[in-house]
Amino acid sequence: MKSILSILSIFIFTLGSFAQTKVGTINNEYIINLMPEAKVVIEKSQEYGAKLDSSFSIKMKDYQDKVAKYRKEEKEMGELMKKTTLKELSALEQDIKRYQDNGTKLMQLKQNELMRPLYKKLNDAIDAVVKENGYTQIFTRNGNQFAYIDEKFDITKLVIQKLGLKEPKVKE
């Protein structure tokens, strides 16, 4: 009798856990690109990139001027002066390489900083849609390789509505 009750309770528990699962998908990058704030992020990123490029151009010009000066005066320099100048040019070259590497990292950090509020807003809307519709799992469509996705489980349009965004009209 105990074994029958145990098997029956396991069966009921298993059925209950299967019934509670509701899976959906979302195209979060599509939604982010619809947000008006995304245009501001792009503009601010481009402005920041322009500032970094401007500083880099100044460093590069200084380096090129010193190289040109070295080539022009090289024949008149003594060995010690040549070695010293080449050491300075090498140090400038290394500085430029570090600046390029740091510039890429700084640019990525700035974009992440600017995008953080957009992703927060998106995540809040996703959470609201998930709770309203009883989803237990949401997968992103970007980067995942799905063989098939039933569109009725895609919450992208629900989240777009929750955010008050408008989708562009599709021209046929």
HELIX and SHEET records of a PDB file:
HELIX    1   1 LYS A    2  ALA A   19  1                                  18    
HELIX    2   2 ASN A   28  LEU A   34  1                                   7    
HELIX    3   3 PRO A   36  GLU A   73  1                                  38    
HELIX    4   4 GLU A   74  GLU A   76  5                                   3    
HELIX    5   5 GLU A   79  ASN A  133  1                                  55    
HELIX    6   6 GLU A  151  PHE A  153  5                                   3    
HELIX    7   7 THR A  156  LEU A  163  1                                   8    
SHEET    1   A 2 VAL A  23  ILE A  26  0                                        
SHEET    2   A 2 GLN A 137  THR A 140  1                                        
END                                                                             
